[in-house]
Amino acid sequence: MKIEIEKVKKKQVDLSEAEPASHFPALMEMEKAGECSFTAPVTAQVSAVWEYDHVRAAGKVETAVRLTCSRCLAEYESSVSSEFTIFYTEAKGEELDEEVELSDEELISASYSGDEIDLAPEIAEQVMLEIPYKPLCKESCLGLCPQCGADLNAGECGCDRGGINLKMAALKKIKIEK
C-alpha cells in the first residue's frame, strides 16, 4: 500500500488493501520464530491527508492469529485490530549520532523520501504491537500442574501442590534463639 505525495497534496486519499501475512517480512519472521501463525489476511484501511508540511495517515489494521497459551500450552484463535495515526514528514537528510529524547509527536511520526510513502512497514508494526508477549487463552487460565503436567483448566489432577516453596526452603533451617 503506497501513498502518492502529489495525489494527497490535492485531496484526501482513501486506501484499502488485504494482503496475506507472507507479504510482510516482519510478520513472516514472527511465524518462523513460532510466536504465532496468521489465519487470515492482513486488511488495512487508511485515509491520508496533507496538513501544512506533512501527511497524516490514519487507519485501521485487522487480522486473525493462532497463538499458544503461555500457561496451559493450548492453541487458540484471536483477532488482532489496531487503529493508528502516523505523521509523515519529508526527510531532511540529517542523521543524529547522539542519543536524544523524543517528544510524543515524534513517537508517532516517520519520514519519507521520494514521491511515495510505503505503508507496509507501519502496517506490519501495528500488527506486531498487538500480538501479546505472553498470550493467555483466558485471563483465568490455571495452567499446567508442575508435578504431573495435567491441564488444570480441565480439572484437578490430585497432586499435592501445597508443598515446599523452594524459594523459602532455606529459611526453615534458621533457628532463632530468644
C-alpha positions in Angstrom: 0.0 0.0 0.0 1.6 3.3 -1.1 0.6 6.9 -0.8 1.5 9.1 -3.7 2.5 12.5 -2.4 1.2 14.6 -5.3 -2.2 13.0 -5.1 -2.5 13.5 -1.3 -1.5 17.2 -1.7 -4.6 17.8 -3.9 -7.2 15.9 -1.9 -7.7 13.2 0.7 -6.7 9.7 -0.4 -8.5 6.6 0.9 -6.8 3.3 0.5 -7.9 -0.3 1.3 -6.0 -3.5 1.0 -6.0 -7.1 2.0 -2.7 -8.9 1.8 -1.5 -12.3 3.1 0.9 -12.2 6.1 3.6 -13.5 3.8 3.6 -10.1 2.1 5.2 -8.6 5.3 8.7 -9.9 6.1 8.5 -8.9 9.8 5.3 -11.0 10.2 6.9 -14.0 8.5 9.8 -13.8 11.0 7.2 -14.0 13.8 5.7 -17.1 12.3 9.1 -18.7 11.7 10.0 -18.0 15.4 6.8 -19.8 16.5 5.3 -16.8 18.1 2.0 -17.1 16.2 0.5 -18.2 12.9 -1.7 -15.9 10.8 -5.0 -17.5 9.9 -6.5 -14.5 7.9 -5.1 -11.9 5.5 -4.0 -8.6 6.9 -6.5 -5.9 6.0 -5.8 -2.2 6.2 -7.9 0.9 5.6 -6.0 4.1 5.5 -7.0 7.8 4.9 -4.2 10.1 4.1 -4.5 13.9 4.0 -2.0 16.7 3.5 -1.7 19.0 6.6 0.7 22.0 6.5 4.0 20.4 5.7 3.3 16.7 6.4 1.0 13.8 5.6 -1.4 12.5 8.3 -2.2 8.8 7.7 -4.9 7.4 9.9 -6.3 3.9 9.6 -7.1 0.5 11.0 -5.4 -2.9 10.6 -7.1 -6.2 11.2 -6.1 -9.9 11.0 -6.6 -13.2 12.9 -3.8 -15.3 14.5 -3.4 -18.7 16.2 -1.5 -18.4 19.5 -0.3 -20.8 22.1 -1.3 -20.1 25.7 1.8 -19.4 27.8 0.2 -21.1 30.9 -1.5 -24.3 29.6 0.0 -24.6 26.1 -3.4 -24.8 24.4 -3.7 -23.3 20.9 -6.4 -20.7 20.4 -7.6 -18.2 17.8 -7.6 -14.5 18.4 -8.4 -11.4 16.3 -6.0 -8.5 16.0 -7.2 -5.0 15.5 -5.3 -1.7 15.8 -6.2 1.9 15.0 -3.3 4.2 14.3 -2.3 7.7 13.2 1.2 8.4 11.7 2.5 11.8 10.6 5.0 11.6 7.7 7.4 14.5 7.1 9.9 14.7 4.3 13.4 13.5 5.2 15.9 16.3 5.5 18.9 14.1 5.3 20.1 14.9 8.8 21.5 12.0 10.8 21.7 12.2 14.5 24.7 10.4 16.1 23.9 11.2 19.7 21.0 10.0 21.8 18.1 12.3 22.0 14.8 12.3 23.9 11.7 12.1 21.6 8.6 14.0 22.1 5.1 12.5 21.9 4.7 13.9 18.4 8.0 12.4 17.3 6.9 8.9 18.5 4.0 8.8 16.1 5.9 10.3 13.2 8.1 8.9 10.4 9.9 10.4 7.5 9.7 9.7 3.8 11.8 10.5 0.7 10.8 10.4 -2.9 7.3 10.6 -4.4 5.7 7.8 -2.5 5.2 6.6 1.1 5.2 2.8 1.5 2.9 1.9 4.4 3.9 -1.8 4.6 6.4 -1.4 7.4 4.0 0.5 9.6 1.1 -1.9 8.9 3.3 -4.8 9.9 4.4 -2.9 13.0 0.8 -2.2 14.1 0.1 -6.0 13.9 3.2 -6.9 15.8 2.4 -4.4 18.6 -1.0 -6.2 19.1 0.4 -9.7 19.4 0.7 -10.4 23.2 4.2 -11.2 24.6 2.7 -13.8 26.9 -0.5 -15.0 25.3 -3.3 -16.3 27.5 -6.2 -18.4 26.3 -8.3 -16.6 29.0 -7.4 -14.4 32.0 -8.4 -17.1 34.5 -6.2 -19.8 32.9 -4.9 -22.1 35.6 -2.0 -23.5 33.5 -0.4 -26.9 34.0 0.3 -28.9 37.1 4.1 -28.6 38.0 4.0 -32.2 39.3 2.3 -34.2 36.6 1.8 -31.7 33.8 -2.0 -32.1 33.7 -4.1 -29.2 32.3 -5.7 -27.7 35.5 -8.4 -26.0 33.4 -9.9 -29.4 32.7 -10.0 -30.3 36.4 -7.9 -31.1 39.4 -5.2 -33.8 39.0 -4.9 -34.8 42.6 -1.3 -33.8 43.1 -0.2 -32.1 46.3 0.9 -28.7 45.1 0.8 -27.1 48.6 4.2 -28.4 49.4 7.5 -26.6 49.9 8.2 -23.3 48.2 11.8 -23.8 47.2 12.4 -20.1 47.2 11.9 -20.0 51.0 13.0 -23.6 51.9 16.4 -22.3 53.3 14.6 -20.2 55.8 13.1 -23.2 57.5 16.6 -24.2 58.7 17.1 -21.0 60.6 16.7 -21.3 64.4 16.1 -18.1 66.3 17.0 -18.2 70.0 15.3 -15.8 72.4 
